[in-house]
Amino acid sequence: MTGTARPVVIVGDPVLHRPAAAVTEFGPGLRTLIEDMFATMYLAEGVGLAAPQIGVGLQVFVYDCHDDEGRYHKGHIVNPVITQTSHEDEDGDEGCLSVPGPYASLERPRTVTVTGQDQTGLSVEITGSGFLARCLIHEAQHLQGVLYIDHLNKRRRGRVLSGIEPFPWNAAVPIPAGTD
């Protein structure tokens, strides 16, 4: 595996709570960022990771997870746009490397299509179902400054935030007042 794992920032860090900037330069720096994101995701045993989660405010995410038929999908998307979601939702447990430890049940569309670019600027599109759909929408929303806990009511959100655990791979910063 190439790339260097970077610390994962946690909820409360400003980079997680604002929209990421579009990528305009496709070259070695972007390739290195993507390699580092994969290294970080694998070290943290995640299935997806958005650039803001390692403190980089750019519209990029990586993923490596299965769909509802058990097939694994691995890739990255630059400047992603959710172009289609199914009208059918699924309830499932969701967690986040930037909210380390706890999970919460959350409804998400059963099928999601995302378009964007690859690291060279070529157009890409991926349609995912089941867990892959959940991963795609979760990571795309990170790039809009939205965390999965933002979809929870105040009580459930507070319960999740109180269960955050430090891990060696995260930036282990205290959660600022006012984020719960």
N, CA, C and O of each residue as an XYZ file, in Angstrom:
720
protein
N       0.851     -1.190      0.000
C       0.000      0.000      0.000
C       0.889      1.244      0.000
O       1.860      1.338      0.751
N       0.535      2.181     -0.851
C       1.252      3.448     -0.867
C       0.471      4.462     -0.045
O      -0.643      4.188      0.400
N       1.047      5.599      0.146
C       0.362      6.640      0.919
C       0.788      6.617      2.361
O       1.308      5.625      2.870
N       0.552      7.745      3.008
C       0.889      7.916      4.415
C      -0.382      8.238      5.185
O      -1.104      9.178      4.851
N      -0.646      7.450      6.217
C      -1.831      7.704      7.037
C      -1.679      9.041      7.755
O      -0.604      9.388      8.243
N      -2.773      9.771      7.805
C      -2.806     11.066      8.489
C      -3.807     10.986      9.641
O      -4.695     10.134      9.621
N      -3.680     11.855     10.644
C      -4.666     11.853     11.730
C      -6.056     12.224     11.215
O      -6.206     13.090     10.353
N      -7.054     11.557     11.755
C      -8.449     11.856     11.421
C      -8.954     12.901     12.411
O      -8.859     12.711     13.623
N      -9.485     13.995     11.895
C     -10.036     15.025     12.777
C     -11.425     14.598     13.231
O     -12.113     13.850     12.536
N     -11.832     15.077     14.400
C     -13.129     14.669     14.921
C     -14.102     15.841     14.968
O     -13.733     17.008     14.836
N     -15.354     15.470     15.162
C     -16.452     16.431     15.205
C     -16.063     17.624     16.070
O     -15.497     17.466     17.151
N     -16.371     18.802     15.583
C     -15.993     20.031     16.263
C     -14.906     20.768     15.509
O     -14.804     21.990     15.618
N     -14.083     20.048     14.737
C     -13.062     20.708     13.937
C     -13.771     21.482     12.824
O     -14.608     20.907     12.128
N     -13.464     22.758     12.637
C     -14.178     23.582     11.655
C     -14.185     23.027     10.229
O     -15.155     23.237      9.500
N     -13.125     22.324      9.813
C     -13.072     21.802      8.445
C     -14.199     20.808      8.161
O     -14.604     20.637      7.011
N     -14.700     20.160      9.201
C     -15.782     19.178      9.024
C     -17.148     19.833      8.870
O     -18.096     19.195      8.411
N     -17.252     21.087      9.246
C     -18.564     21.733      9.331
C     -18.771     22.830      8.291
O     -19.666     23.664      8.425
N     -17.936     22.820      7.258
C     -18.127     23.794      6.174
C     -17.967     23.066      4.831
O     -17.268     22.056      4.745
N     -18.619     23.587      3.792
C     -18.498     22.947      2.472
C     -17.054     22.960      1.981
O     -16.331     23.941      2.149
N     -16.653     21.847      1.371
C     -15.306     21.726      0.819
C     -15.239     22.432     -0.538
O     -16.252     22.580     -1.221
N     -14.053     22.858     -0.911
C     -13.824     23.538     -2.193
C     -13.688     22.522     -3.320
O     -13.199     21.411     -3.114
N     -14.121     22.909     -4.499
C     -13.971     22.060     -5.676
C     -12.489     21.892     -6.004
O     -11.690     22.810     -5.825
N     -12.146     20.714     -6.482
C     -10.786     20.454     -6.943
C     -10.657     21.033     -8.347
O     -11.482     20.757     -9.218
N      -9.635     21.822     -8.561
C      -9.404     22.433     -9.881
C      -8.076     21.995    -10.490
O      -7.854     22.180    -11.686
N      -7.195     21.417     -9.680
C      -5.904     20.955    -10.185
C      -5.789     19.451    -10.035
O      -5.865     18.909     -8.932
N      -5.603     18.784    -11.177
C      -5.490     17.334    -11.215
C      -4.039     17.001    -11.536
O      -3.570     17.238    -12.650
N      -3.341     16.456    -10.565
C      -1.928     16.167    -10.777
C      -1.373     15.355     -9.636
O      -2.126     14.694     -8.920
N      -0.056     15.391     -9.451
C       0.597     14.580     -8.423
C       0.111     14.871     -7.008
O       0.014     13.954     -6.192
N      -0.197     16.131     -6.703
C      -0.674     16.461     -5.357
C      -1.994     15.782     -5.039
O      -2.189     15.297     -3.924
N      -2.901     15.740     -6.003
C      -4.194     15.070     -5.813
C      -3.988     13.571     -5.678
O      -4.617     12.932     -4.835
N      -3.112     13.002     -6.500
C      -2.834     11.564     -6.424
C      -2.292     11.205     -5.037
O      -2.697     10.200     -4.452
N      -1.377     12.026     -4.513
C      -0.819     11.787     -3.175
C      -1.911     11.887     -2.106
O      -1.961     11.068     -1.188
N      -2.781     12.889     -2.228
C      -3.882     13.038     -1.272
C      -4.743     11.783     -1.266
O      -5.081     11.274     -0.197
N      -5.101     11.281     -2.428
C      -5.949     10.082     -2.519
C      -5.245      8.872     -1.927
O      -5.866      8.091     -1.207
N      -3.962      8.702     -2.217
C      -3.203      7.590     -1.630
C      -3.162      7.697     -0.108
O      -3.315      6.697      0.594
N      -2.953      8.918      0.402
C      -2.936      9.125      1.850
C      -4.309      8.849      2.458
O      -4.405      8.320      3.566
N      -5.365      9.205      1.738
C      -6.716      8.952      2.245
C      -6.986      7.449      2.347
O      -7.548      6.989      3.341
N      -6.593      6.684      1.333
C      -6.750      5.226      1.411
C      -5.944      4.667      2.581
O      -6.456      3.845      3.340
N      -4.686      5.100      2.740
C      -3.852      4.610      3.846
C      -4.501      4.917      5.189
O      -4.500      4.078      6.090
N      -5.051      6.110      5.322
C      -5.709      6.510      6.566
C      -6.955      5.676      6.810
O      -7.169      5.182      7.917
N      -7.783      5.515      5.770
C      -9.017      4.741      5.898
C      -8.717      3.310      6.318
O      -9.387      2.769      7.198
N      -7.712      2.689      5.695
C      -7.392      1.301      6.042
C      -6.823      1.187      7.451
O      -7.157      0.245      8.171
N      -5.971      2.123      7.860
C      -5.431      2.098      9.214
C      -6.563      2.191     10.242
O      -6.539      1.504     11.263
N      -7.548      3.041      9.964
C      -8.661      3.247     10.896
C      -9.767      2.204     10.721
O     -10.780      2.240     11.420
N      -9.566      1.279      9.787
C     -10.542      0.221      9.510
C     -11.894      0.788      9.106
O     -12.940      0.294      9.528
N     -11.861      1.840      8.279
C     -13.080      2.443      7.765
C     -13.432      1.894      6.401
O     -12.684      1.104      5.827
N     -14.576      2.315      5.884
C     -15.029      1.904      4.556
C     -15.150      3.093      3.608
O     -15.397      2.919      2.415
N     -14.978      4.293      4.137
C     -15.022      5.508      3.340
C     -14.338      6.617      4.106
O     -14.258      6.577      5.334
N     -13.840      7.617      3.377
C     -13.173      8.740      4.022
C     -13.226      9.935      3.083
O     -12.905      9.822      1.900
N     -13.629     11.071      3.612
C     -13.663     12.318      2.853
C     -12.449     13.160      3.245
O     -11.982     13.107      4.383
N     -11.948     13.935      2.286
C     -10.743     14.746      2.524
C     -10.845     15.638      3.771
O      -9.858     15.759      4.496
N     -12.007     16.274      4.052
C     -12.072     17.087      5.268
C     -11.779     16.292      6.551
O     -11.377     16.871      7.561
N     -11.979     14.983      6.510
C     -11.732     14.174      7.699
C     -10.244     14.079      8.044
O      -9.882     13.686      9.153
N      -9.395     14.437      7.096
C      -7.966     14.514      7.414
C      -7.499     15.971      7.340
O      -6.313     16.254      7.174
N      -8.465     16.884      7.467
C      -8.143     18.297      7.560
C      -7.960     19.015      6.239
O      -7.480     20.148      6.219
N      -8.333     18.378      5.125
C      -8.162     18.967      3.803
C      -9.535     19.334      3.245
O     -10.356     18.453      2.989
N      -9.782     20.594      3.061
C     -11.091     21.078      2.636
C     -11.316     21.020      1.138
O     -11.667     22.025      0.519
N     -11.115     19.844      0.549
C     -11.338     19.641     -0.887
C     -12.390     18.568     -1.124
O     -12.576     17.677     -0.295
N     -13.074     18.654     -2.253
C     -14.139     17.718     -2.601
C     -13.580     16.414     -3.182
O     -13.541     16.217     -4.396
N     -13.156     15.544     -2.287
C     -12.617     14.236     -2.655
C     -13.047     13.237     -1.595
O     -12.991     13.534     -0.401
N     -13.481     12.042     -2.025
C     -13.637     10.961     -1.060
C     -13.210      9.641     -1.671
O     -13.200      9.461     -2.888
N     -12.854      8.713     -0.770
C     -12.476      7.352     -1.159
C     -13.433      6.381     -0.485
O     -14.056      6.700      0.528
N     -13.540      5.187     -1.067
C     -14.426      4.170     -0.491
C     -13.906      2.783     -0.824
O     -13.209      2.587     -1.820
N     -14.253      1.829      0.018
C     -13.928      0.419     -0.186
C     -14.921     -0.369      0.658
O     -14.674     -0.653      1.830
N     -16.046     -0.716      0.045
C     -17.083     -1.426      0.800
C     -17.966     -2.243     -0.152
O     -17.816     -2.174     -1.371
N     -18.868     -3.000      0.422
C     -19.718     -3.905     -0.355
C     -21.091     -3.288     -0.637
O     -21.555     -2.394      0.070
N     -21.717     -3.797     -1.692
C     -23.090     -3.396     -1.990
C     -24.042     -4.424     -1.388
O     -23.613     -5.311     -0.650
N     -25.336     -4.307     -1.701
C     -26.287     -5.226     -1.073
C     -26.250     -6.630     -1.663
O     -26.951     -7.522     -1.184
N     -25.437     -6.835     -2.700
C     -25.261     -8.179     -3.256
C     -23.932     -8.796     -2.827
O     -23.560     -9.872     -3.295
N     -23.215     -8.105     -1.928
C     -21.970     -8.632     -1.395
C     -20.750     -8.366     -2.262
O     -19.663     -8.842     -1.936
N     -20.888     -7.625     -3.349
C     -19.748     -7.291     -4.211
C     -19.023     -6.081     -3.626
O     -19.649     -5.119     -3.181
N     -17.679     -6.148     -3.635
C     -16.889     -5.038     -3.115
C     -16.579     -4.024     -4.216
O     -16.331     -4.378     -5.368
N     -16.602     -2.764     -3.821
C     -16.315     -1.654     -4.722
C     -15.264     -0.787     -4.047
O     -15.384     -0.450     -2.869
N     -14.243     -0.434     -4.799
C     -13.163      0.401     -4.277
C     -12.918      1.514     -5.283
O     -12.835      1.270     -6.487
N     -12.803      2.743     -4.777
C     -12.524      3.834     -5.688
C     -12.449      5.170     -4.988
O     -12.413      5.259     -3.761
N     -12.427      6.202     -5.803
C     -12.407      7.572     -5.306
C     -13.256      8.420     -6.240
O     -13.441      8.079     -7.408
N     -13.764      9.515     -5.722
C     -14.533     10.456     -6.533
C     -14.106     11.867     -6.146
O     -14.046     12.227     -4.970
N     -13.815     12.643     -7.169
C     -13.423     14.047     -7.015
C     -14.605     14.894     -7.479
O     -15.232     14.584     -8.492
N     -14.905     15.945     -6.751
C     -16.030     16.844     -7.073
C     -17.341     16.080     -7.265
O     -18.015     16.256     -8.280
N     -17.708     15.232     -6.295
C     -18.896     14.399     -6.463
C     -20.204     15.189     -6.363
O     -20.309     16.188     -5.651
N     -21.180     14.699     -7.100
C     -22.539     15.236     -7.058
C     -23.483     14.046     -6.977
O     -23.398     13.120     -7.784
N     -24.377     14.076     -6.003
C     -25.405     13.037     -5.920
C     -26.439     13.374     -6.990
O     -27.112     14.402     -6.907
N     -26.563     12.504     -7.998
C     -27.454     12.788     -9.120
C     -28.778     12.058     -9.031
O     -29.750     12.445     -9.680
N     -28.823     10.992     -8.222
C     -30.070     10.250     -8.110
C     -30.092      9.467     -6.806
O     -29.080      8.910     -6.381
N     -31.251      9.435     -6.184
C     -31.469      8.584     -5.010
C     -32.794      7.862     -5.194
O     -33.714      8.383     -5.824
N     -32.883      6.674     -4.645
C     -34.131      5.921     -4.729
C     -35.156      6.523     -3.773
O     -34.808      7.210     -2.813
N     -36.406      6.251     -4.054
C     -37.469      6.700     -3.148
C     -37.616      5.740     -1.975
O     -38.275      6.050     -0.982
N     -37.000      4.580     -2.103
C     -37.043      3.578     -1.037
C     -35.871      3.808     -0.088
O     -34.722      3.888     -0.523
N     -36.162      3.915      1.213
C     -35.132      4.109      2.229
C     -34.885      2.821      2.989
O     -35.743      1.940      3.048
N     -33.694      2.725      3.571
C     -33.337      1.620      4.452
C     -32.823      2.198      5.756
O     -32.091      3.188      5.766
N     -33.208      1.578      6.842
C     -32.715      1.960      8.156
C     -31.500      1.096      8.457
O     -31.531     -0.116      8.241
N     -30.437      1.705      8.952
C     -29.246      0.934      9.284
C     -28.349      1.700     10.226
O     -28.456      2.919     10.365
N     -27.459      0.963     10.873
C     -26.490      1.582     11.772
C     -25.453      2.326     10.946
O     -25.009      1.856      9.899
N     -25.080      3.495     11.445
C     -24.088      4.306     10.758
C     -23.109      4.857     11.778
O     -23.489      5.252     12.880
N     -21.862      4.876     11.397
C     -20.820      5.445     12.230
C     -19.944      6.332     11.381
O     -20.201      6.512     10.191
N     -18.909      6.888     11.987
C     -18.057      7.822     11.268
C     -16.697      7.882     11.956
O     -16.617      7.950     13.182
N     -15.641      7.858     11.168
C     -14.304      7.956     11.743
C     -14.082      9.283     12.440
O     -13.214      9.385     13.306
N     -14.851     10.305     12.080
C     -14.742     11.609     12.736
C     -15.671     11.741     13.940
O     -15.684     12.775     14.608
N     -16.436     10.711     14.211
C     -17.254     10.594     15.426
C     -16.914      9.201     15.973
O     -17.771      8.317     15.996
N     -15.663      9.007     16.411
C     -15.157      7.666     16.683
C     -15.824      6.966     17.858
O     -15.956      7.516     18.952
N     -16.242      5.727     17.587
C     -16.821      4.890     18.634
C     -18.267      4.536     18.383
O     -18.555      3.423     17.943
N     -19.190      5.450     18.648
C     -20.605      5.100     18.617
C     -21.195      5.017     17.207
O     -20.667      5.578     16.247
N     -22.295      4.304     17.128
C     -23.099      4.197     15.910
C     -24.514      4.639     16.246
O     -24.912      4.644     17.411
N     -25.267      5.007     15.222
C     -26.676      5.351     15.406
C     -27.444      4.868     14.187
O     -26.912      4.828     13.077
N     -28.679      4.510     14.401
C     -29.551      4.080     13.322
C     -30.020      5.310     12.539
O     -30.411      6.322     13.122
N     -29.972      5.201     11.207
C     -30.325      6.324     10.354
C     -30.897      5.810      9.041
O     -30.363      4.871      8.451
N     -31.980      6.423      8.585
C     -32.552      6.069      7.286
C     -31.775      6.760      6.181
O     -31.457      7.947      6.263
N     -31.476      5.984      5.144
C     -30.777      6.506      3.962
C     -31.444      5.879      2.726
O     -32.072      4.825      2.829
N     -31.312      6.518      1.576
C     -31.837      5.916      0.349
C     -31.176      4.561      0.082
O     -29.983      4.384      0.330
N     -31.960      3.612     -0.424
C     -31.460      2.267     -0.695
C     -30.474      2.264     -1.861
O     -29.549      1.453     -1.886
N     -30.665      3.169     -2.829
C     -29.793      3.251     -3.997
C     -29.407      4.710     -4.235
O     -30.245      5.608     -4.143
N     -28.142      4.933     -4.541
C     -27.618      6.280     -4.760
C     -26.698      6.259     -5.986
O     -25.915      5.327     -6.172
N     -26.805      7.296     -6.815
C     -25.878      7.474     -7.935
C     -25.103      8.767     -7.716
O     -25.680      9.813     -7.417
N     -23.781      8.675     -7.870
C     -22.893      9.814     -7.701
C     -22.053      9.952     -8.967
O     -21.506      8.975     -9.478
N     -21.966     11.179     -9.457
C     -21.078     11.457    -10.586
C     -19.978     12.393    -10.106
O     -20.121     13.069     -9.087
N     -18.897     12.423    -10.842
C     -17.781     13.289    -10.512
C     -16.638     13.028    -11.461
O     -16.838     12.758    -12.646
N     -15.440     13.110    -10.926
C     -14.235     12.911    -11.729
C     -13.285     11.983    -10.991
O     -13.376     11.801     -9.777
N     -12.364     11.397    -11.765
C     -11.295     10.636    -11.129
C     -10.097     11.560    -10.925
O     -10.179     12.758    -11.198
N      -8.994     11.007    -10.450
C      -7.828     11.832    -10.121
C      -7.171     12.484    -11.334
O      -6.330     13.369    -11.181
N      -7.549     12.051    -12.546
C      -6.991     12.666    -13.752
C      -7.956     13.669    -14.378
O      -7.617     14.332    -15.358
N      -9.165     13.781    -13.809
C     -10.157     14.708    -14.333
C     -11.194     14.065    -15.235
O     -12.110     14.748    -15.693
N     -11.078     12.760    -15.505
C     -12.064     12.071    -16.336
C     -13.370     11.876    -15.566
O     -13.360     11.698    -14.348
N     -14.477     11.911    -16.278
C     -15.797     11.735    -15.664
C     -15.978     10.306    -15.167
O     -15.577      9.347    -15.827
N     -16.591     10.181    -13.987
C     -16.921      8.875    -13.419
C     -18.336      8.925    -12.863
O     -18.856      9.987    -12.521
N     -18.937      7.754    -12.784
C     -20.260      7.624    -12.180
C     -20.302      6.284    -11.463
O     -19.819      5.279    -11.984
N     -20.872      6.274    -10.284
C     -21.067      5.016     -9.562
C     -22.461      5.015     -8.978
O     -22.924      6.004     -8.409
N     -23.117      3.879     -9.133
C     -24.410      3.650     -8.502
C     -24.219      2.546     -7.484
O     -23.704      1.475     -7.803
N     -24.635      2.809     -6.264
C     -24.477      1.838     -5.197
C     -25.804      1.526     -4.545
O     -26.710      2.358     -4.496
N     -25.899      0.303     -4.044
C     -27.102     -0.112     -3.320
C     -26.702     -0.583     -1.929
O     -25.553     -0.954     -1.689
N     -27.662     -0.562     -1.022
C     -27.415     -1.048      0.328
C     -26.313     -0.286      1.034
O     -26.335      0.943      1.094
N     -25.348     -1.019      1.569
C     -24.275     -0.419      2.358
C     -23.422      0.535      1.520
O     -22.989      1.576      2.014
N     -23.179      0.183      0.252
C     -22.414      1.072     -0.618
C     -23.155      2.392     -0.820
O     -22.528      3.452     -0.806
N     -24.456      2.352     -1.004
C     -25.250      3.582     -1.143
C     -25.110      4.442      0.110
O     -24.933      5.657      0.020
N     -25.189      3.809      1.269
C     -25.026      4.522      2.546
C     -23.659      5.177      2.612
O     -23.548      6.327      3.039
N     -22.624      4.476      2.201
C     -21.267      5.021      2.211
C     -21.147      6.204      1.248
O     -20.581      7.237      1.605
N     -21.672      6.059      0.040
C     -21.558      7.128     -0.955
C     -22.239      8.409     -0.488
O     -21.670      9.494     -0.612
N     -23.446      8.295      0.045
C     -24.159      9.495      0.477
C     -23.507     10.089      1.733
O     -23.434     11.309      1.878
N     -23.044      9.239      2.620
C     -22.360      9.696      3.844
C     -21.131     10.523      3.471
O     -20.944     11.623      3.991
N     -20.293     10.001      2.577
C     -19.066     10.712      2.207
C     -19.367     11.970      1.393
O     -18.726     13.002      1.593
N     -20.331     11.895      0.484
C     -20.693     13.088     -0.303
C     -21.205     14.193      0.614
O     -20.911     15.366      0.385
N     -21.959     13.841      1.639
C     -22.455     14.858      2.561
C     -21.338     15.453      3.416
O     -21.415     16.619      3.801
N     -20.298     14.667      3.718
C     -19.130     15.228      4.415
C     -18.601     16.438      3.653
O     -18.199     17.435      4.254
N     -18.603     16.344      2.338
C     -18.037     17.409      1.511
C     -18.923     18.646      1.486
O     -18.508     19.705      1.014
N     -20.144     18.509      1.995
C     -21.057     19.644      2.134
C     -21.025     20.198      3.561
O     -21.750     21.141      3.879
N     -20.191     19.619      4.409
C     -20.103     20.051      5.802
C     -21.170     19.430      6.688
O     -21.470     19.948      7.763
N     -21.746     18.312      6.232
C     -22.824     17.641      6.968
C     -22.320     16.288      7.457
O     -21.840     15.474      6.669
N     -22.434     16.055      8.769
C     -22.093     14.765      9.362
C     -23.371     13.964      9.578
O     -24.458     14.537      9.652
N     -23.248     12.652      9.679
C     -24.443     11.827      9.873
C     -25.190     12.216     11.142
O     -26.413     12.087     11.200
N     -24.479     12.688     12.152
C     -25.152     13.059     13.402
C     -26.016     14.306     13.234
O     -26.884     14.575     14.065
N     -25.786     15.069     12.164
C     -26.621     16.241     11.892
C     -28.044     15.847     11.509
O     -28.946     16.685     11.529
N     -28.250     14.584     11.162
C     -29.582     14.074     10.810
C     -30.332     13.528     12.031
O     -31.498     13.148     11.924
N     -29.669     13.490     13.181
C     -30.276     12.932     14.395
C     -30.933     14.038     15.209
O     -30.528     15.199     15.145
N     -31.958     13.659     15.981
C     -32.545     14.657     16.868
C     -31.549     14.969     17.998
O     -30.567     14.251     18.186
N     -31.814     16.029     18.730
C     -30.865     16.520     19.730
C     -30.510     15.453     20.778
O     -29.347     15.333     21.163
N     -31.493     14.689     21.235
C     -31.246     13.668     22.259
C     -30.326     12.564     21.721
O     -29.351     12.192     22.374
N     -30.639     12.045     20.529
C     -29.818     10.983     19.940
C     -28.421     11.491     19.615
O     -27.434     10.784     19.818
N     -28.340     12.712     19.112
C     -27.042     13.312     18.798
C     -26.193     13.441     20.064
O     -25.006     13.117     20.050
N     -26.794     13.911     21.148
C     -26.077     14.041     22.416
C     -25.577     12.706     22.921
O     -24.470     12.613     23.453
N     -26.389     11.667     22.759
C     -25.988     10.322     23.187
C     -24.777      9.837     22.387
O     -23.846      9.259     22.947
N     -24.798     10.079     21.069
C     -23.667      9.682     20.231
C     -22.412     10.459     20.641
O     -21.350      9.863     20.823
N     -22.523     11.775     20.787
C     -21.361     12.590     21.136
C     -20.776     12.206     22.493
O     -19.562     12.281     22.687
N     -21.623     11.798     23.427
C     -21.106     11.412     24.749
C     -20.383     10.068     24.709
O     -19.663      9.720     25.646
N     -20.575      9.307     23.618
C     -19.931      8.001     23.496
C     -18.650      8.002     22.675
O     -18.084      6.940     22.415
N     -18.183      9.181     22.263
C     -16.961      9.249     21.461
C     -15.782      8.684     22.244
O     -15.597      8.974     23.426
N     -14.986      7.866     21.548
C     -13.824      7.230     22.157
C     -12.557      7.647     21.415
O     -12.585      7.775     20.191
N     -11.454      7.860     22.118
C     -10.201      8.158     21.419
C      -9.633      6.887     20.785
O      -9.726      5.799     21.355
N      -9.057      7.040     19.622
C      -8.370      5.950     18.941
C      -7.010      6.469     18.504
O      -6.853      7.676     18.321
N      -6.034      5.609     18.332
C      -4.695      6.069     17.965
C      -4.647      6.809     16.628
O      -3.751      7.625     16.408
N      -5.591      6.537     15.743
C      -5.563      7.141     14.415
C      -6.289      8.476     14.329
O      -6.230      9.136     13.291
N      -6.972      8.891     15.394
C      -7.665     10.180     15.256
C      -6.889     11.301     15.923
O      -5.980     11.076     16.722
N      -7.276     12.511     15.568
C      -6.557     13.682     16.055
C      -6.830     13.971     17.527
O      -6.225     14.872     18.108
N      -7.738     13.210     18.127
C      -8.005     13.250     19.574
C      -8.017     14.661     20.148
O      -7.362     14.942     21.152
N      -8.759     15.531     19.506
C      -8.911     16.887     20.040
C     -10.193     16.940     20.852
O     -11.140     16.217     20.545
N     -10.246     17.778     21.881
C     -11.488     17.873     22.646
C     -12.608     18.452     21.776
O     -12.365     19.266     20.885
N     -13.807     18.024     22.049
C     -14.973     18.535     21.328
C     -15.314     19.897     21.912
O     -15.576     20.005     23.110
N     -15.314     20.949     21.076
C     -15.621     22.284     21.577
C     -17.052     22.383     22.090
O     -17.945     21.679     21.620
N     -17.251     23.254     23.046
C     -18.592     23.514     23.564
C     -19.490     23.992     22.431
O     -19.050     24.718     21.539
N     -20.731     23.585     22.475
C     -21.698     24.040     21.467
C     -21.856     23.103     20.286
O     -22.704     23.350     19.429
N     -21.056     22.014     20.205
C     -21.225     21.093     19.081
C     -22.238     20.012     19.404
O     -22.640     19.256     18.519
N     -22.653     19.928     20.648
C     -23.668     18.938     20.971
C     -24.949     19.664     21.166
O     -25.973     19.044     21.451
